[in-house]
Every structure is written in structure tokens, then in C-alpha cells.
Amino acid sequence: MADNPIYKLTYGLFVVTANENGKDNGCITNTVGQVTSEPNRVSLTVNKANLTHDMIMSTGKFTASIISREADFELIKRFGFQSGRDADKFAGFADVKRVENGTLAVTKGTNSFISASVCQSVDLGTHTMFIADVGEMAMLSAARSADYAYYLENIKPKPKAVGTDESTGQTIWRCTICGYEYVGEELPEDFICPLCKHPASDFEKVGGGKAPEAVPAGVTEGGRIIWRCTVCGYEYEGDTLPDDYVCPICGVDAANFEKVSK
Ligand SMILES: Cc1cc2nc3c(=O)[nH]c(=O)nc-3n(C[C@H](O)[C@H](O)[C@H](O)COP(=O)(O)O)c2cc1C
């Protein structure tokens, strides 16, 4: 990572929100920037797999709430580790303000918001870049903006399974774009980050050592089966893991769980 000039670019972090037919949704991105000042325009690039992408494409409106250093991981989890296709991200979430273009600004863990109306969209293959006229905007706090490096060092919890012990450590591959972590000695060449959809070449090895002995699937002493989240290590006990199960810690789906015995 240190050797790649691409990672020397600095990125902010944003909750980008949209509203379509009364439904609010939003996702985390690191891709908002000013492109012209007269007229005042910003660009935003969103992966086509994101529901937020489709909502902005349909409505032409979004708000980027700028994440500050006071944000906690809960905010990132809520908007960046689950899709609005599966969850109502605003359920029980009161830290919002409805802005003029009909979208919600996030008012906690952010220091300002910029709402915008799309005037041009550029098809980039996997992503769409939206160019948008700036509308309502406001300051919310004096806290400094969180850039991507700050997020990795201070907001994102340290992985539980990083292999610091040469004899027992597991190998972790971290997505340098969104911080998703894959546990496994080798990262498959065709691996695609399930969160930000970037390829294996955007992953870096952050922990290493000999892979642990394979743990046979089975039943605990108490007769229960354990399903372990391969992303954060959370353990679920039960004979079967529901197909629609979502990790309560990191928000990934049932496909990211493995059956282990203790
Ligand atoms: C730190 C972080 C940065 C991210 N950056 C981007 C990004 O720049 N562009 C993007 O399309 N998705 C990005 N994502 C992924 C989306 O936030 C994520 O896929 C989200 O679940 C999409 O939600 P939606 O389907 O409700 O729109 C990022 C996620 C995280 C955690």
C-alpha cells in the first residue's frame, strides 16, 4: 500500500443519502469532491450495485453529509455494511434533518452537509459519476473531517483475528478502499470486495503467519453448533444459521459465516 501513489490520494468520507417515493436510504462513500466553483458543482461516484445509486439515478437528488472525527463505527456499519435493499437504515435513527431537495442530512458524527441536484451522469462501467449543482448546505459542528486513513486508524475496530502470533495467527486481507477484511491464507485472484466491489488487487495483507489448524465442524460440549463470522469473529449458536441472518457486529450476511466447533 505504501508503495502505490494511488493510496497517497486523500479521500473524505461521506454518508450519501437519497429519497425515492418516500423511502430514505443512504450509503458510505469516499468519492465526493468539488469540480467547479462557478457554477458550484460537486462530483459523486457510486457503485451501480448500491441501492443508493439507483435512487440517485431515478431522482437526480442527493445529500452528502461529511463524516467528522466524532463519528463512531455504528454510523459506518449502519450505512456502509448493509444495503437498503435488505434493511431500513433510518429505522430508529433520529439524527437527521430533512433538506430542501427532499433527502435527509445526517446530523451526528458529521460536521456539515451539501445537498445537490444532478445535472450530468457519466457511465463508468461499474460506477456512475454524478455531476451535481450544489443546493442547500450547512455547517453542523466544528469537528475536523475524518479522512479515510483516520477511519482505518481510529474509527474502524481493530480486527480480532489479525495474526500476530507466527504459530497460530490467521492471515487477514484488508480492502484498502473500504476496510472489509477477508480471513484466509490466500486471497482468490477473482475475489471482489462484498462491500465496495473493488477487486483483489485493492487488498493488502495485514496479518500473517501459519494458518490455524482447520477446526472440524461439529457440536459444542453443550450440544450446540457455532457459526462464526469470518469477517469480525462474532459467534452465533444454533443448529442452523438462518439464510437471511445478518451479523449484528459487522453487518455481513450469512454467506460470510463458517460452521466451527469449540
Ligand atoms: C469506509 C467505506 C467506504 C466506502 N466507499 C464507497 C464508495 O466510495 N463508493 C461506493 O459505491 N460504495 C462505497 N462503500 C460501500 C457502500 O457504502 C455499501 O456497499 C453500502 O452497503 C451500499 O448500501 P445501499 O445498497 O443501501 O446503497 C463504502 C463502504 C465503506 C464501509
PDBQT file of the ligand as one rigid body, heavy atoms in Angstrom, charges set to zero:
ROOT
HETATM    1  C1  LIG A 301     -15.441   3.006   4.532  1.00  0.00    +0.000 C 
HETATM    2  C2  LIG A 301     -16.335   2.675   3.377  1.00  0.00    +0.000 A 
HETATM    3  C3  LIG A 301     -16.164   3.342   2.149  1.00  0.00    +0.000 A 
HETATM    4  C4  LIG A 301     -16.995   3.074   1.059  1.00  0.00    +0.000 A 
HETATM    5  N1  LIG A 301     -16.836   3.756  -0.106  1.00  0.00    +0.000 NA
HETATM    6  C5  LIG A 301     -17.679   3.542  -1.155  1.00  0.00    +0.000 A 
HETATM    7  C6  LIG A 301     -17.580   4.334  -2.352  1.00  0.00    +0.000 A 
HETATM    8  O1  LIG A 301     -16.736   5.240  -2.475  1.00  0.00    +0.000 OA
HETATM    9  N2  LIG A 301     -18.447   4.095  -3.369  1.00  0.00    +0.000 N 
HETATM   10  C7  LIG A 301     -19.418   3.136  -3.263  1.00  0.00    +0.000 A 
HETATM   11  O2  LIG A 301     -20.193   2.970  -4.219  1.00  0.00    +0.000 OA
HETATM   12  N3  LIG A 301     -19.558   2.361  -2.139  1.00  0.00    +0.000 NA
HETATM   13  C8  LIG A 301     -18.701   2.567  -1.075  1.00  0.00    +0.000 A 
HETATM   14  N4  LIG A 301     -18.816   1.815   0.073  1.00  0.00    +0.000 N 
HETATM   15  C9  LIG A 301     -19.772   0.707   0.112  1.00  0.00    +0.000 C 
HETATM   16  C10 LIG A 301     -21.232   1.111   0.363  1.00  0.00    +0.000 C 
HETATM   17  O3  LIG A 301     -21.370   2.057   1.411  1.00  0.00    +0.000 OA
HETATM   18  C11 LIG A 301     -22.006  -0.165   0.741  1.00  0.00    +0.000 C 
HETATM   19  O4  LIG A 301     -21.914  -1.099  -0.333  1.00  0.00    +0.000 OA
HETATM   20  C12 LIG A 301     -23.449   0.048   1.133  1.00  0.00    +0.000 C 
HETATM   21  O5  LIG A 301     -23.872  -1.103   1.831  1.00  0.00    +0.000 OA
HETATM   22  C13 LIG A 301     -24.404   0.290  -0.025  1.00  0.00    +0.000 C 
HETATM   23  O6  LIG A 301     -25.696   0.488   0.516  1.00  0.00    +0.000 OA
HETATM   24  P1  LIG A 301     -27.013   0.648  -0.391  1.00  0.00    +0.000 P 
HETATM   25  O7  LIG A 301     -27.162  -0.614  -1.221  1.00  0.00    +0.000 OA
HETATM   26  O8  LIG A 301     -28.129   0.802   0.596  1.00  0.00    +0.000 OA
HETATM   27  O9  LIG A 301     -26.836   1.849  -1.248  1.00  0.00    +0.000 OA
HETATM   28  C14 LIG A 301     -18.004   2.084   1.188  1.00  0.00    +0.000 A 
HETATM   29  C15 LIG A 301     -18.189   1.401   2.400  1.00  0.00    +0.000 A 
HETATM   30  C16 LIG A 301     -17.360   1.687   3.490  1.00  0.00    +0.000 A 
HETATM   31  C17 LIG A 301     -17.576   0.955   4.793  1.00  0.00    +0.000 C 
ENDROOT
TORSDOF 0
